[in-house]
Each structure stands twice: as C-alpha cells, then as structure tokens.
Amino acid sequence: MHQFLPIAYFQNRFVPFKDANISIATHALHYGTAAFGGMRGIPDPQNPSQILLFRLDRHCQRLSQSAKFLNYELTAEKIEQIIIDFVKKNKPSTSFYIRPLVYSSGLGIAPRLHKIEKDFFVYGLEMGDYLAADGISCRISSWYRQEDRSFPLRGKISAAYITSALAKTEAVESGFDEAILMNSQGKVCEATGMNIFLVRNGRLITPGFDQDVLEGITRDSVLTIAKSLGIETIERSVDKSELFIADEVFLCGTAAKITPVKQIETFKLSGERPVTQKLRDKLFAITENKDPQYKDWVYSIGI
Ligand SMILES: Cc1ncc(COP(=O)(O)O)c(C=O)c1O
C-alpha cells in the first residue's frame, strides 16, 4: 500500500489528498487523454530541512511539451512553481516521488482534444527502490513499443502505458522481473518505464531517439555523466542478440534509477559491472547534492 503525501494540488488549489477526486465520466479516464511526469525528491542528507529535486527544470519542460499534444498550454514555469509550493506544503521527511498529471477533465464522451476542459494535478507518495537494486531478470516482450507515426512518443502520454502494463504483467506472470520491448523495426527499444543501456568492450550503447524511445531524463543524465568520465557513448539502433552477449546491461529511469540486469530470457549476464557501478555511484552522489560539478541538476527547496 502506498503512503501518499497529505496534500495534493487539484483544480487550481491545494487540498487534502483524500479530497482530490474525479468523476467517473472524466474524459481522460475513457480515452487516455492525459500525460504525466514523475520525479524523485529526497531530504538533503546534509541538511534535512532542504528538499532536493533532481532536474526539476527538465521534468517540467517535458510535461509542458506533453501537454501540447493534449491541446493544452501549460508553461514549464507554472508547473515548476506549483511543484515547489507542493513540496513546501507537504514537508516530506523521506524519499518520495512526485506525480504531476495533465488531463482532459471535462465530462462526456467522444474522443477529441478540442473543446474539452483540461486540468493539472500533482500528488506524491513515499518511494524507496522501485526495482531490486542488486539486479533483475528481463523477458523480451511479445508486445512492441508504439511508433511515432501513430503515437506522440516525445510526450509521456498516459494511453501509451497500456503497452507497458501488458508487457510488465506478461513478464512477471512468466517469472521475470521486467520486460524489454522491441520497436516496430524489431530493434531494442526500452523497458516498461525505463530506458536501456548496454556496455560492450567498455563502450556505452543506447538506442537513439530515432528508435522510438522516450526522451528519458535519466538517460540524458547517464550519457552526460559517462562522457565526463571519459566513457565512449554511442546512440544507435541495437539488435536483440547484442543484449545477450553484452558485458553489462542496465535500465534507467526516475523510479528505477540505475538498475542492473542480471538475466535476459535464458541468458545470464556477468555479475561484474564496472561501468554500471561507476555511473551509478556518480548518479547517486549527484542526486544527493554531493557532486559540485552537477550542482545545477539539483534543485533545493527550503521547508
Ligand atoms: C516508457 C518510459 N521510458 C523511459 C522512462 C525513463 O524516463 P525518465 O528517466 O525521464 O524517468 C520512463 C519513465 O518516465 C518511461 O515511462
């Protein structure tokens, strides 16, 4: 059972989480006409009266862009201010996750994006590790990631997550922890809520933006960190068979952070993961504001 933060932002004001409720006739519920974000926050280990949010600006920018696909103008600056106020009101004392969502809030039927009311809400919950930090097993999903010509993959649109949900349940019900989805070209794409990286001969490889991946903020962070550590990075299409012989594979995302993969289908991967470990240590230090080089990635809020 989730532990929700007590205050939510809903219909332009802050209200108790339990009072933030919607009608069964809400348009978004029927047609998936919503888009969301997800970011992590922690109390600063050096000063718990400060809350640290990782790459707040990028998360707000992506949500604002996602809102455009819903025919809704919501600026990144407005989202940012509401999230800052949300954190101040909730004063979280442990690691947590913020879920902002834009959606067609009008009541009624007929799928469309024009002439239908929109709303924006934010709530939060306490969150520790989303996946086992010591490594997970993955199945290659029988479900394929959508393609951009029929779905706006540059947005984080709620309706897309039926595919993630199908893939995750298929994986778990067949004995795996997580699913890796191929794209419509049959190339490696991403997991159900994480981007994917491989290490081969010391080089870090991830499917490029032309492979229908979500523009993950952790993905971007990992690539930037790797370059600064002198690790060669390559964004290109990746074949399924490369996964099975990779030296290291990991998934990354806001919830999953950097999660090593120890098995894909019947292929066991090495337990030696020097590159994953290096990137993980660095990312953790950055999110805890312990790395002066990346201070501008960490937004600090006094509570
Ligand atoms: C489908 C999908 N891919 C990748 C990611 C990773 O993105 P981020 O690092 O911005 O959390 C997510 C998580 O939001 C996701 O839902």
The ligand as an SDF file (V2000), in Angstrom:
LIG
                    3D

 16 16  0  0  0  0  0  0  0  0999 V2000
    8.3690    4.4050  -21.0940 C   0  0  0  0  0  0  0  0  0  0  0  0
    9.4410    5.0790  -20.3140 C   0  0  0  0  0  0  0  0  0  0  0  0
   10.6990    5.0770  -20.7740 N   0  0  0  0  0  0  0  0  0  0  0  0
   11.7050    5.6790  -20.0940 C   0  0  0  0  0  0  0  0  0  0  0  0
   11.4730    6.3090  -18.8850 C   0  0  0  0  0  0  0  0  0  0  0  0
   12.6000    6.9750  -18.1590 C   0  0  0  0  0  0  0  0  0  0  0  0
   12.4530    8.3720  -18.1740 O   0  0  0  0  0  0  0  0  0  0  0  0
   12.9940    9.2860  -17.0140 P   0  0  0  0  0  0  0  0  0  0  0  0
   14.4520    8.9810  -16.8710 O   0  0  0  0  0  0  0  0  0  0  0  0
   12.7650   10.6700  -17.5140 O   0  0  0  0  0  0  0  0  0  0  0  0
   12.2540    8.9690  -15.7800 O   0  0  0  0  0  0  0  0  0  0  0  0
   10.1840    6.3220  -18.3600 C   0  0  0  0  0  0  0  0  0  0  0  0
    9.8940    6.9750  -17.0820 C   0  0  0  0  0  0  0  0  0  0  0  0
    9.3350    8.0040  -17.0360 O   0  0  0  0  0  0  0  0  0  0  0  0
    9.1400    5.7040  -19.0920 C   0  0  0  0  0  0  0  0  0  0  0  0
    7.8910    5.6950  -18.6210 O   0  0  0  0  0  0  0  0  0  0  0  0
  1  2  1  0
  2  3  1  0
  2 15  2  0
  3  4  2  0
  4  5  1  0
  5  6  1  0
  5 12  2  0
  6  7  1  0
  7  8  1  0
  8  9  2  0
  8 10  1  0
  8 11  1  0
 12 13  1  0
 12 15  1  0
 13 14  2  0
 15 16  1  0
M  END
$$$$
